[in-house]
C-alpha cells in the first residue's frame, strides 16, 4: 500500500508542476474518480477517491 501511495504522490506532483491545483480542478478530479468507481466498483477506485479527498482537505 505504501508503494501505491508513493506512486500516486509522484504522479500528482508531476501533474501539479504543469497545472496548479485549484478548487475547480480538484472538484473535477473527484467527480471523475467517483464516476470511475460507479462504472467499475473496486478497491482501487475507492482508494483514488480517498486520496483525492485527503488532498482536497489539506
Phi and psi restraints in degrees (range 20) as a CNS / XPLOR table:
assign (resid 1 and name C) (resid 2 and name N)
       (resid 2 and name CA) (resid 2 and name C) 1.0 -62.1 20.0 2
assign (resid 2 and name N) (resid 2 and name CA)
       (resid 2 and name C) (resid 3 and name N) 1.0 -39.3 20.0 2
assign (resid 2 and name C) (resid 3 and name N)
       (resid 3 and name CA) (resid 3 and name C) 1.0 -65.1 20.0 2
assign (resid 3 and name N) (resid 3 and name CA)
       (resid 3 and name C) (resid 4 and name N) 1.0 -39.5 20.0 2
assign (resid 3 and name C) (resid 4 and name N)
       (resid 4 and name CA) (resid 4 and name C) 1.0 -60.8 20.0 2
assign (resid 4 and name N) (resid 4 and name CA)
       (resid 4 and name C) (resid 5 and name N) 1.0 -46.3 20.0 2
assign (resid 4 and name C) (resid 5 and name N)
       (resid 5 and name CA) (resid 5 and name C) 1.0 -61.1 20.0 2
assign (resid 5 and name N) (resid 5 and name CA)
       (resid 5 and name C) (resid 6 and name N) 1.0 -43.4 20.0 2
assign (resid 5 and name C) (resid 6 and name N)
       (resid 6 and name CA) (resid 6 and name C) 1.0 -62.4 20.0 2
assign (resid 6 and name N) (resid 6 and name CA)
       (resid 6 and name C) (resid 7 and name N) 1.0 -43.8 20.0 2
assign (resid 6 and name C) (resid 7 and name N)
       (resid 7 and name CA) (resid 7 and name C) 1.0 -65.0 20.0 2
assign (resid 7 and name N) (resid 7 and name CA)
       (resid 7 and name C) (resid 8 and name N) 1.0 -39.7 20.0 2
assign (resid 7 and name C) (resid 8 and name N)
       (resid 8 and name CA) (resid 8 and name C) 1.0 -62.9 20.0 2
assign (resid 8 and name N) (resid 8 and name CA)
       (resid 8 and name C) (resid 9 and name N) 1.0 -48.4 20.0 2
assign (resid 8 and name C) (resid 9 and name N)
       (resid 9 and name CA) (resid 9 and name C) 1.0 -61.7 20.0 2
assign (resid 9 and name N) (resid 9 and name CA)
       (resid 9 and name C) (resid 10 and name N) 1.0 -39.0 20.0 2
assign (resid 9 and name C) (resid 10 and name N)
       (resid 10 and name CA) (resid 10 and name C) 1.0 -63.7 20.0 2
assign (resid 10 and name N) (resid 10 and name CA)
       (resid 10 and name C) (resid 11 and name N) 1.0 -45.6 20.0 2
assign (resid 10 and name C) (resid 11 and name N)
       (resid 11 and name CA) (resid 11 and name C) 1.0 -64.1 20.0 2
assign (resid 11 and name N) (resid 11 and name CA)
       (resid 11 and name C) (resid 12 and name N) 1.0 -41.9 20.0 2
assign (resid 11 and name C) (resid 12 and name N)
       (resid 12 and name CA) (resid 12 and name C) 1.0 -66.7 20.0 2
assign (resid 12 and name N) (resid 12 and name CA)
       (resid 12 and name C) (resid 13 and name N) 1.0 -36.2 20.0 2
assign (resid 12 and name C) (resid 13 and name N)
       (resid 13 and name CA) (resid 13 and name C) 1.0 -64.7 20.0 2
assign (resid 13 and name N) (resid 13 and name CA)
       (resid 13 and name C) (resid 14 and name N) 1.0 -41.5 20.0 2
assign (resid 13 and name C) (resid 14 and name N)
       (resid 14 and name CA) (resid 14 and name C) 1.0 -63.0 20.0 2
assign (resid 14 and name N) (resid 14 and name CA)
       (resid 14 and name C) (resid 15 and name N) 1.0 -46.6 20.0 2
assign (resid 14 and name C) (resid 15 and name N)
       (resid 15 and name CA) (resid 15 and name C) 1.0 -61.9 20.0 2
assign (resid 15 and name N) (resid 15 and name CA)
       (resid 15 and name C) (resid 16 and name N) 1.0 -45.7 20.0 2
assign (resid 15 and name C) (resid 16 and name N)
       (resid 16 and name CA) (resid 16 and name C) 1.0 -62.9 20.0 2
assign (resid 16 and name N) (resid 16 and name CA)
       (resid 16 and name C) (resid 17 and name N) 1.0 -30.9 20.0 2
assign (resid 16 and name C) (resid 17 and name N)
       (resid 17 and name CA) (resid 17 and name C) 1.0 -66.0 20.0 2
assign (resid 17 and name N) (resid 17 and name CA)
       (resid 17 and name C) (resid 18 and name N) 1.0 -28.8 20.0 2
assign (resid 17 and name C) (resid 18 and name N)
       (resid 18 and name CA) (resid 18 and name C) 1.0 -92.5 20.0 2
assign (resid 18 and name N) (resid 18 and name CA)
       (resid 18 and name C) (resid 19 and name N) 1.0 -29.6 20.0 2
assign (resid 18 and name C) (resid 19 and name N)
       (resid 19 and name CA) (resid 19 and name C) 1.0 -136.2 20.0 2
assign (resid 19 and name N) (resid 19 and name CA)
       (resid 19 and name C) (resid 20 and name N) 1.0 107.4 20.0 2
assign (resid 19 and name C) (resid 20 and name N)
       (resid 20 and name CA) (resid 20 and name C) 1.0 -61.3 20.0 2
assign (resid 20 and name N) (resid 20 and name CA)
       (resid 20 and name C) (resid 21 and name N) 1.0 128.9 20.0 2
assign (resid 20 and name C) (resid 21 and name N)
       (resid 21 and name CA) (resid 21 and name C) 1.0 -68.4 20.0 2
assign (resid 21 and name N) (resid 21 and name CA)
       (resid 21 and name C) (resid 22 and name N) 1.0 136.9 20.0 2
assign (resid 21 and name C) (resid 22 and name N)
       (resid 22 and name CA) (resid 22 and name C) 1.0 -124.3 20.0 2
assign (resid 22 and name N) (resid 22 and name CA)
       (resid 22 and name C) (resid 23 and name N) 1.0 169.1 20.0 2
assign (resid 22 and name C) (resid 23 and name N)
       (resid 23 and name CA) (resid 23 and name C) 1.0 -59.4 20.0 2
assign (resid 23 and name N) (resid 23 and name CA)
       (resid 23 and name C) (resid 24 and name N) 1.0 -42.4 20.0 2
assign (resid 23 and name C) (resid 24 and name N)
       (resid 24 and name CA) (resid 24 and name C) 1.0 -64.1 20.0 2
assign (resid 24 and name N) (resid 24 and name CA)
       (resid 24 and name C) (resid 25 and name N) 1.0 -44.7 20.0 2
assign (resid 24 and name C) (resid 25 and name N)
       (resid 25 and name CA) (resid 25 and name C) 1.0 -66.3 20.0 2
assign (resid 25 and name N) (resid 25 and name CA)
       (resid 25 and name C) (resid 26 and name N) 1.0 -37.5 20.0 2
assign (resid 25 and name C) (resid 26 and name N)
       (resid 26 and name CA) (resid 26 and name C) 1.0 -67.9 20.0 2
assign (resid 26 and name N) (resid 26 and name CA)
       (resid 26 and name C) (resid 27 and name N) 1.0 -39.4 20.0 2
assign (resid 26 and name C) (resid 27 and name N)
       (resid 27 and name CA) (resid 27 and name C) 1.0 -62.8 20.0 2
assign (resid 27 and name N) (resid 27 and name CA)
       (resid 27 and name C) (resid 28 and name N) 1.0 -44.5 20.0 2
assign (resid 27 and name C) (resid 28 and name N)
       (resid 28 and name CA) (resid 28 and name C) 1.0 -63.6 20.0 2
assign (resid 28 and name N) (resid 28 and name CA)
       (resid 28 and name C) (resid 29 and name N) 1.0 -40.2 20.0 2
assign (resid 28 and name C) (resid 29 and name N)
       (resid 29 and name CA) (resid 29 and name C) 1.0 -63.1 20.0 2
assign (resid 29 and name N) (resid 29 and name CA)
       (resid 29 and name C) (resid 30 and name N) 1.0 -41.7 20.0 2
assign (resid 29 and name C) (resid 30 and name N)
       (resid 30 and name CA) (resid 30 and name C) 1.0 -64.1 20.0 2
assign (resid 30 and name N) (resid 30 and name CA)
       (resid 30 and name C) (resid 31 and name N) 1.0 -44.6 20.0 2
assign (resid 30 and name C) (resid 31 and name N)
       (resid 31 and name CA) (resid 31 and name C) 1.0 -60.5 20.0 2
assign (resid 31 and name N) (resid 31 and name CA)
       (resid 31 and name C) (resid 32 and name N) 1.0 -40.5 20.0 2
assign (resid 31 and name C) (resid 32 and name N)
       (resid 32 and name CA) (resid 32 and name C) 1.0 -62.5 20.0 2
assign (resid 32 and name N) (resid 32 and name CA)
       (resid 32 and name C) (resid 33 and name N) 1.0 -44.8 20.0 2
assign (resid 32 and name C) (resid 33 and name N)
       (resid 33 and name CA) (resid 33 and name C) 1.0 -65.1 20.0 2
assign (resid 33 and name N) (resid 33 and name CA)
       (resid 33 and name C) (resid 34 and name N) 1.0 -39.7 20.0 2
assign (resid 33 and name C) (resid 34 and name N)
       (resid 34 and name CA) (resid 34 and name C) 1.0 -64.6 20.0 2
assign (resid 34 and name N) (resid 34 and name CA)
       (resid 34 and name C) (resid 35 and name N) 1.0 -40.8 20.0 2
assign (resid 34 and name C) (resid 35 and name N)
       (resid 35 and name CA) (resid 35 and name C) 1.0 -60.8 20.0 2
assign (resid 35 and name N) (resid 35 and name CA)
       (resid 35 and name C) (resid 36 and name N) 1.0 -41.1 20.0 2
assign (resid 35 and name C) (resid 36 and name N)
       (resid 36 and name CA) (resid 36 and name C) 1.0 -64.0 20.0 2
assign (resid 36 and name N) (resid 36 and name CA)
       (resid 36 and name C) (resid 37 and name N) 1.0 -39.0 20.0 2
assign (resid 36 and name C) (resid 37 and name N)
       (resid 37 and name CA) (resid 37 and name C) 1.0 -65.8 20.0 2
assign (resid 37 and name N) (resid 37 and name CA)
       (resid 37 and name C) (resid 38 and name N) 1.0 -40.9 20.0 2
assign (resid 37 and name C) (resid 38 and name N)
       (resid 38 and name CA) (resid 38 and name C) 1.0 -62.9 20.0 2
assign (resid 38 and name N) (resid 38 and name CA)
       (resid 38 and name C) (resid 39 and name N) 1.0 -39.9 20.0 2
assign (resid 38 and name C) (resid 39 and name N)
       (resid 39 and name CA) (resid 39 and name C) 1.0 -70.1 20.0 2
assign (resid 39 and name N) (resid 39 and name CA)
       (resid 39 and name C) (resid 40 and name N) 1.0 -38.8 20.0 2
assign (resid 39 and name C) (resid 40 and name N)
       (resid 40 and name CA) (resid 40 and name C) 1.0 -143.2 20.0 2
assign (resid 40 and name N) (resid 40 and name CA)
       (resid 40 and name C) (resid 41 and name N) 1.0 81.1 20.0 2
assign (resid 40 and name C) (resid 41 and name N)
       (resid 41 and name CA) (resid 41 and name C) 1.0 -63.0 20.0 2
assign (resid 41 and name N) (resid 41 and name CA)
       (resid 41 and name C) (resid 42 and name N) 1.0 123.1 20.0 2
assign (resid 41 and name C) (resid 42 and name N)
       (resid 42 and name CA) (resid 42 and name C) 1.0 -162.3 20.0 2
assign (resid 42 and name N) (resid 42 and name CA)
       (resid 42 and name C) (resid 43 and name N) 1.0 168.2 20.0 2
assign (resid 42 and name C) (resid 43 and name N)
       (resid 43 and name CA) (resid 43 and name C) 1.0 -61.1 20.0 2
assign (resid 43 and name N) (resid 43 and name CA)
       (resid 43 and name C) (resid 44 and name N) 1.0 -36.7 20.0 2
assign (resid 43 and name C) (resid 44 and name N)
       (resid 44 and name CA) (resid 44 and name C) 1.0 -61.6 20.0 2
assign (resid 44 and name N) (resid 44 and name CA)
       (resid 44 and name C) (resid 45 and name N) 1.0 -43.6 20.0 2
assign (resid 44 and name C) (resid 45 and name N)
       (resid 45 and name CA) (resid 45 and name C) 1.0 -68.3 20.0 2
assign (resid 45 and name N) (resid 45 and name CA)
       (resid 45 and name C) (resid 46 and name N) 1.0 -38.0 20.0 2
assign (resid 45 and name C) (resid 46 and name N)
       (resid 46 and name CA) (resid 46 and name C) 1.0 -61.4 20.0 2
assign (resid 46 and name N) (resid 46 and name CA)
       (resid 46 and name C) (resid 47 and name N) 1.0 -42.8 20.0 2
assign (resid 46 and name C) (resid 47 and name N)
       (resid 47 and name CA) (resid 47 and name C) 1.0 -61.4 20.0 2
assign (resid 47 and name N) (resid 47 and name CA)
       (resid 47 and name C) (resid 48 and name N) 1.0 -41.9 20.0 2
assign (resid 47 and name C) (resid 48 and name N)
       (resid 48 and name CA) (resid 48 and name C) 1.0 -59.3 20.0 2
assign (resid 48 and name N) (resid 48 and name CA)
       (resid 48 and name C) (resid 49 and name N) 1.0 -41.2 20.0 2
assign (resid 48 and name C) (resid 49 and name N)
       (resid 49 and name CA) (resid 49 and name C) 1.0 -66.1 20.0 2
assign (resid 49 and name N) (resid 49 and name CA)
       (resid 49 and name C) (resid 50 and name N) 1.0 -44.7 20.0 2
assign (resid 49 and name C) (resid 50 and name N)
       (resid 50 and name CA) (resid 50 and name C) 1.0 -60.0 20.0 2
assign (resid 50 and name N) (resid 50 and name CA)
       (resid 50 and name C) (resid 51 and name N) 1.0 -42.8 20.0 2
assign (resid 50 and name C) (resid 51 and name N)
       (resid 51 and name CA) (resid 51 and name C) 1.0 -65.1 20.0 2
assign (resid 51 and name N) (resid 51 and name CA)
       (resid 51 and name C) (resid 52 and name N) 1.0 -40.9 20.0 2
assign (resid 51 and name C) (resid 52 and name N)
       (resid 52 and name CA) (resid 52 and name C) 1.0 -65.6 20.0 2
assign (resid 52 and name N) (resid 52 and name CA)
       (resid 52 and name C) (resid 53 and name N) 1.0 -43.1 20.0 2
assign (resid 52 and name C) (resid 53 and name N)
       (resid 53 and name CA) (resid 53 and name C) 1.0 -62.1 20.0 2
assign (resid 53 and name N) (resid 53 and name CA)
       (resid 53 and name C) (resid 54 and name N) 1.0 -40.2 20.0 2
assign (resid 53 and name C) (resid 54 and name N)
       (resid 54 and name CA) (resid 54 and name C) 1.0 -62.4 20.0 2
assign (resid 54 and name N) (resid 54 and name CA)
       (resid 54 and name C) (resid 55 and name N) 1.0 -44.6 20.0 2
assign (resid 54 and name C) (resid 55 and name N)
       (resid 55 and name CA) (resid 55 and name C) 1.0 -67.6 20.0 2
assign (resid 55 and name N) (resid 55 and name CA)
       (resid 55 and name C) (resid 56 and name N) 1.0 -35.8 20.0 2
assign (resid 55 and name C) (resid 56 and name N)
       (resid 56 and name CA) (resid 56 and name C) 1.0 -69.0 20.0 2
assign (resid 56 and name N) (resid 56 and name CA)
       (resid 56 and name C) (resid 57 and name N) 1.0 -28.9 20.0 2
assign (resid 56 and name C) (resid 57 and name N)
       (resid 57 and name CA) (resid 57 and name C) 1.0 -89.5 20.0 2
assign (resid 57 and name N) (resid 57 and name CA)
       (resid 57 and name C) (resid 58 and name N) 1.0 -0.8 20.0 2
